[in-house]
């Protein structure tokens, strides 16, 4: 905790949401410091409207709003997708990999502004506090870090709403609709409110992006995605930059109810929490990329990469982006992606994204080897010898059990008594 009175200027990671909106006047009133706000445009769209004016009206001396969408996708999202990283089977890490990028730029602006502290609106119960602060520690450990949720008397979102009203700070949240949301180009997440009961079905009006499966079209939609070295570059044959590409897939996925996830996850701080996520375009991209890897990677590399994906997901979720291990894993992932070029066709229908076609010049699939029709490249009689050798350890173990049942094994030798290994030596 930074000492009050020791901070002259703080740069706040500012979203304009409930938490960070009340932090601006709170920092001024409690630390007596100048507050500079920074907001990363990661695709929040209308949430950015009037953000600078709102920050200034709340007491900030300046507000940076910077478009980091392309960097977000190219340097954080797509490498994580290439690694096959999925946290606890379902979560595509939409908030997790946004935080190190925001914190990195927060540190850079603090240096530019000659600030001596940074601040964030993450709660003391969540993962984001770790993600922000580990990044600051890795990039500039001299900066003081202020985390109001670990200091102030505000104990919940109702208190925060009252504080905002007292200081005339307009916020989107209300007592009736009191979710904690995070939105960027990759996903929209919701926590809190009625979701805190894991038995309660998410209210229909909570979903701001995707149609429900019931409302989705009765006819399926098809989409083709071209990947080059694991990076998506074309949709239905049209070349697109990363931002445009994800926007197009988001629109298609939302229309067809793709990407809804209701997850009870294990937070880093030790508790379980429930999150409901909408990741329409990301779900399509992950499915397509995985299908192309199945086509182009050899068995051992693919299986090892599945292990890497689990570890990579943990690193990202736990805020360990700027670490030697993550960089080392990236080097492995990029080597495996050299052959991941090709096109995948997906069928989107009422919440399901199904791979229905894939092709690549690097495909290891050989129709002439796997066909059930007559072929000249595979002698099925060869399989007999392979099975004999592959099953040899099982055969040896079975013989051993037959010759020496467990109840016939010699008892353990007493101390000082010679051990009889005769039974092992016998044929």
N, C-alpha and C positions, 0 to 999 in steps of 0.2 A: 504494500500500500504506500503510495506517495504521501509524503508529509504535507499537510495543508499549510499553505504559505510558502512552500518551496518551489511551486510551479508558476512560471510566468506566462507560458503559452502552451496550450494543449491542442493537438489536432485530433478531432473526433471522427471516428468511422460513423458516418451519418447516413441513415436511410430515409429519414422523414417519417418513419413509423412511430408507434407509441413510445417505445423505450428511448430511442435516441432523441426524439423531440423534447422530452422532458429533461434529458441530460444537459442540454445546452444551458438553460437557466440554472440548473442545479450546480453545474461546474462553476458558473460565474458567482453564484451565491455562497458556495462552500469552499472553493479554492481561491476565489478572487483573481482568477487568471483570464487572460484573453483566450477565446475559443475560436478555432478555425475548423470548419466542417469540410469533410471530404466524402463524396458519394461516387462510387464506381457504377457506371452504367453497364450493367451486365444483362440488360434486356428487360428491365422492369416496366418499360413503356410509360403508360399514363401516371405511374407512381412518381415519375421524375418531374411531372408538370409543376411548375412553381416552386421547386425545391429550394433554389437559391434564395428567393424572396422569403420563403418560410424560415430558412435558417437565419437570415439576417434579422427578420422580425423577432425571432426568439432570443437574439442577443449575440449571435456569432459575428465576428468582424469580417469574415470572408467565407465563401463556400465554393469549393472545387467540385465540379461535376464532369467526369471524364469518361469517354466512351472506350471501354476496355473489352468490348464483346468479342472482337476478333482474337485478341490475345487470350482471352478466357477459353475460347473453344480450341484454338490451335495449340496452346502451351499447357493446358490443364485438362480440359474435357476429353479431347481426342486421345492423348497419350494414356489416360486412365481407361478409356474404352479399349484401346489397343491391348492393354494389359489384361483385359477381361475382368477387371476389378468390379465386384458386386458385393456390397456389405450385407452379410447375413441373408444371402440368397435372393434378396429382393431390391435393396436400396441402391440406386444408381448414382448416389453420392453428390447430388445436385448442390446441396449447401456446403458439403465438406470441402470440395476443391475450389469453391468460390472464395473461402475465407483466406487462404494463403495469398491469393492474388490481391485481394483488398488490403490485407495487412502489409504486403510488400510495398504497394503504392502509398499506403499510409506512412510508412517509414520514410519513403523518398520525399513526400511532401513535408514531413516534420523536419527533415534536413534542409529542404528548400526554404522553409519558413523560420528556420533557426529556433524551432520549438524544443522544449526540454521534456515534453511528455506527450503520450498518445492516450486516447480513451476509447472505450467501446461499450456497446450496450448489451453485451452477452450476460446472461444471468449466471449466478453462482452454482446453479444446478446442471447447466448444460455443457455441451461439447465445444461451442463456439469460443468460449473464454480461453480454452486450451489452444485452439487453432490460431486465434489472433495472437496470443501472447508468446507461443513457441516461435512463431514467425518473427515477431519483434525481437525476441531474444537471439534468434539465429542471425538476424540482419543488422541490428544495432542494439546491443545489450545495454548501452548507456542511457537509453531513453527510459524515463519513468512511465509506468503503466497505471492508468486509473480505470478501475472497474466499479462504477457506481452501484451496481446491483449487490456488490459484496460490502458496501459501506452504508448506504442510505437506509432510511426508515420505511421506505416503500416496500411492501411485502407481497404485492401481487398486482395484477393488471387493473383491478378496481382502484387501488390506491394511486396507480400511475395515471389513470383517467382523471381522478380528482385533482392531482397535482397539475396536469395539463390544463384543466379548466381554470384552476386558480391562477395560472400564469398566462392564460389566454393563448394557449398553443393548440391550434386545430389538429386533430388526428382522425384517422380513418376508423379506428377501432371504436366499439361502443360496448356498453354493458350487455346488450343483447347478442352481439356478434363479436365474441371476444377471443378469437383465435390468434395464435402467434403464427404469422405467415412469413415465408421467405420465397421470393420470386426472382427468377432470372431466366435467361434464354433457354436454359436446359430443363427447368422444372418449376413447379409451384408446390410448396409444402404447407401443411396445416398441422398445428399442435394446439393442445389446450381446449378449454371450454368443454363441450359434451364429449370430446374425444378422450378425455381423461378416464372415462369408463370404457374399458376395452370390450364390453358387451354391447355398447351402444353403436348402432349403425351410423355411419357418417351422414349428416343431414344432406339432402339433395342440393340445397342452395349453397353448400360449402364449396362445391366443385365449380370453379370459375372458368376453367379451360375446356375440359373434355365433356362431350355429350355422354349420357348414360348409355349402356348397351341397348336399353329399350328404345331410346330415341335415335339411335344410329340408323343409317340407311339399311334397307332390306337387301340391297345388292352389294356385293363385295367390291372393294377398290383394289387395284393392283398398282404397285410401284416398283421401279427398277432403280437400284443404287449402284453406282460404279465407285469402287475403292481403288486407290493407287497407293501401294505400300501401306495399306491399312487406313489411309485417310480418305474419307468420303469426298468425292469431287463432282459427281454428276447425279442428277435425279431425272429419270426418264430421258436420258441422253443429253440433257441440258447442263452445261458447265456452270457451276455456281461457287461463289466464295463461301466460307464457312458460315457466316451469319445468315446469308440468304438461304443457304441449304437447310439449316436447322429450322429457320422460320417456315419454309415450305413444308418440311416434314411435320413440324408441329401442327400446322393447319390441317394437314391430311390426317394426322393421328387423332386430333381433337374431334374431327368430324366422325371418325369411326370408333370412338370410345377407347382408344389405345392408351395404355400407360398408367392406369390407376393402380395404386398399391396401398394397402392398409397393413401397416407393419408395427409390431411391438418389438422394439430393438433394444440392444444393450448399450447404454451410454458409457462413455469412457469413465465417467465419474462414479460408476458403480450401480446406478439404478436403471430400471427398465422404463422406457417411455413409448408412447404410441404416436406415430406419425402417419399422416395420410398424404401421399404424394401423387402428383400428376406429371408424368414424364413422357409425353406422346412421341415426339421426334426421337428422343434418346432411346426409347424402347425399340423403335424400328431400326435405328442405327446399330444398336448392340446385337440384335437378332441377325441382321445382315452380316455384320463383321464376324460373328461367331460361325455362321454358315460357311463363309469363305475360308476361314481358318481350318474348318473340318475338311474342306476340299484340298487345301494346299499344304498343310503341315504334316510332316511324318508323325507317326504314333508317339514316339518317345518325346519329341518336342512339344506336341500338343498336350500330352499328359503332364509334363513338367510345367508347362505354362499355366495349366489349371491351378497348380500349387502356388505359382508366382502370383496369380490373380487374387487368391485369398489373402496373401501377405500384403500385396499392394493395396488392396481395399482397406485393410487394417491401418496401414500407414496413413492413407488419405483421410480416413475417418478420424483418426487420432491426432490429426494436425501435424504430422511429421513429414510434411512435403519437402522442406529444405533440410534434408538429411542425406548423408552419404549413401545409405542403403537404398533410398528411393531413386537416387541418380544411378546407382549401380544396376538396380532392377530395370530402369529405363533402357540402359545399354543392352541388356539381354532382350527386352521386348522389341527394341528397334531392329535388332539383328533378325528376330523371327518374322518381322513384318516385311522383309525384303521381297518375299514371294507372295504377299497378300494383295494381289492386284486382280481385279475381275468384277463381274456384275452379279448381283443377287436380285431375284424377283420375289416380292412378298405380297401376300394376299391379306388384306385388312378387312375384318368383318366382325362387327359387334363386340369389340374389346379384344379380339385376338389378332396378333400379327404372326402369320404363318409363312415360313419360307417354302416357296413352291418351285424355285429354280435357282441354279447357280452355275456359273461358268468362268473359267480362267485359263489363260495360257500356261499357268504354273500348276494346273490341277494334277494331283497324284492319282486320281481316280482313273482306272482303266476298264472300260466296258468289256473289252475282250478277255479280261481276266475273271470278272465276276459274273459273266452271263451264265444263265441256266441252260442256254442252248449249247450245241456242240462247239468246241473251240480247239485250237491247235497250240495254245500257249501254256496250258496247265494240265498236267497229268494227275488226275485225282488219286491214283494209286500211291503217289508220293506222300499223301497225307498220313498213310499208315505208319511209316517210319517216323514221321514228325511227332505223331501222337505217342508212340512208344517212348521216345526220348523225353518229350515234354512231361509225360506222366511218370517217368522213372522214379522220382523222389516219393511219389504217392505209393508206388508199388513196393519200394523198399520199406517204407514205414508200415505198410500193411503186413508184410512178412514178419517184421520185427514184433508187431503186436500179437501175431498168431503164434510165434515161437516163444515169446516171453510176455505173457499177459501181466498186467500191472500187479495182480495179487501174487504172482510167482517171482517177482523181483526179489533179490536178496535184501535183507534188512540193512539199514545203515550200520557201518562198523562202529564198535565202541572205541573210545580213545585208547590209543596204543595198540589196537588190534590191526593186523594186516588186512588190507582190503582185498577182497576176492573179485577180480575183474574177469574171471574165467568165462562167465556167462556171455560177456561181450565178444570174446574171441571165438566162440564156437560158430561153426557154419550152420 
